[in-house]
Amino acid sequence: MDALAPAERSFLDRYPGYRDTTVLDELRQTQYERLDRLGHRYLDYTGASLYSSRQIQEHAQLLLADVFGNPHSSSPTSALATRLVERARGAVHAFFNASPDEYIVVLTRNATGALKLVGESYPFDHASRFLLAFDNHNSVNGIREFARAARAAITYSPLVPPDMRLDRETLSSHLGAPGETTHKLFAYPAQSNFSGVQHPLDWIEFAHARGWDVLLDAAAYVPANRLDLSVIKPDFVCVSFYKMFGYPTGAGCLIARKAVVAKLHRPWFSGGTITVASVKGDRHYLHSGPEAFEDGTPDYLSAPAIEIGLNHIAGIGYATIHARVQSLTGWVLEQLGALRHGNGLAVARIYGPLTTEARGGTVAFNFFDQDGHFVDHRTVEDRANDMNISLRTGCFCNPGGGEVALGISEAELSACFSGTPSSFTLDDFRLCIDDKSTGAVRISFGLVSNFADAHHFMQFASRFVDKRASEI
Ligand SMILES: Cc1ncc(COP(=O)(O)O)c(C=O)c1O
């Protein structure tokens, strides 16, 4: 591996667009200086983005400047808190260009909270269908349990290795399948949190034309890619704000199309979601707006930090963030893909596309030793920890992605699931799957990643060259 300066020069020759993103270097020095002061190499932006010091200061100033009570009443302090929540909602509408005439914004704790709202409220029945991409996050996979309880048909649409993209023909036939149905829900990630693949957004209109409602999991996509809901029109979108701008951590949203919200049915009511409820009368009326989906007291003090964070991203601009993430990802894909042991064997196997075309800044892979044996991802994580590198290992809550990438068959999985849940540990599972790693290593770039982060990672990767797994 070249030293940093010459490596950066050749990187810049190869990715000249990176030069247009230097505003992010200034930002890193001023607003994220703790990263370099503490020597962190942060490579887990798909896990969580990082917040700037200004976001925290602005939020603290706002909280210190007034007195906020519990919303939902008309006292002055309550009205102020209600205004915070309404402002956050408005900021989300504006940021995603989601017309309030067409979409509602429900504030949730995270993307998972948004997904659960859809799962529990969608009118699944024995004549409905739930179609999913194979590489959904578990918080989307979990919706299948609501579908299953209602005896809906559940289908997974496959991915094609090694690129891990959806199989166009099979997905078209799943979406176009004839038959009498009631409600049909198709759920897929705009960007896979396993492979970084960006699945085509034109599936949304293709599915609409065939009578499907579409749930777009945008959690891994929107940190570095613009989603314009005046152009792209899924019925449900889920987002976690900490994945976009690091803070606050307890806030996400569901953006839902009013036309489809009308057919949702909440399985219960609670404080905050109703206009009236009666004990003697045994009836309740739900709110007609997003409040119907916001159980209990909203996180009204975090709400202003959402607007601050969205302004932070808008101020930098997606073009800049995207260009930086794409350049660094492209360079790492090339370098890691080309890394060889002395005997010519590849040091790493990358799961997903090897170019930056229609992919984001998430790269999943495993290291292989000089004899071709995979290096246990837990060992890789330990070695990365030693170098103050924050990366992720395992299957990232995306079991389908892992199963396809690692070539684990249905028969192997069924055999491993035959034990009783109480006796079943992750280690049992690993032993059962035998010589296949039950996970991978994942690095991901984001907002304030720089070339030194990517270079440091490649120095780390070079340490696996010409080694046996036992030596590592
Ligand atoms: C694609 C995707 N969807 C959903 C989630 C769930 O997000 P949260 O844990 O914030 O609810 C994640 C988190 O990693 C994700 O990457």
The ligand as a MOL file (V3000), in Angstrom:
LIG
                    3D

  0  0  0     0  0            999 V3000
M  V30 BEGIN CTAB
M  V30 COUNTS 16 16 0 0 0
M  V30 BEGIN ATOM
M  V30 1 C -32.2250 -0.5060 5.4220 0
M  V30 2 C -32.5850 -0.3960 6.8840 0
M  V30 3 N -33.8710 -0.4460 7.2430 0
M  V30 4 C -34.2650 -0.3380 8.5160 0
M  V30 5 C -33.3500 -0.1930 9.5150 0
M  V30 6 C -33.8260 -0.0900 10.9420 0
M  V30 7 O -33.4580 1.1390 11.4640 0
M  V30 8 P -33.6850 1.4330 13.0240 0
M  V30 9 O -32.9080 0.4030 13.7520 0
M  V30 10 O -33.1340 2.8130 13.1900 0
M  V30 11 O -35.1230 1.3620 13.2700 0
M  V30 12 C -31.9900 -0.1440 9.2080 0
M  V30 13 C -30.9720 -0.0390 10.2640 0
M  V30 14 O -29.8380 -0.4150 10.1130 0
M  V30 15 C -31.5960 -0.2250 7.8540 0
M  V30 16 O -30.3090 -0.1670 7.4930 0
M  V30 END ATOM
M  V30 BEGIN BOND
M  V30 1 1 1 2
M  V30 2 1 2 3
M  V30 3 2 2 15
M  V30 4 2 3 4
M  V30 5 1 4 5
M  V30 6 1 5 6
M  V30 7 2 5 12
M  V30 8 1 6 7
M  V30 9 1 7 8
M  V30 10 2 8 9
M  V30 11 1 8 10
M  V30 12 1 8 11
M  V30 13 1 12 13
M  V30 14 1 12 15
M  V30 15 2 13 14
M  V30 16 1 15 16
M  V30 END BOND
M  V30 END CTAB
M  END
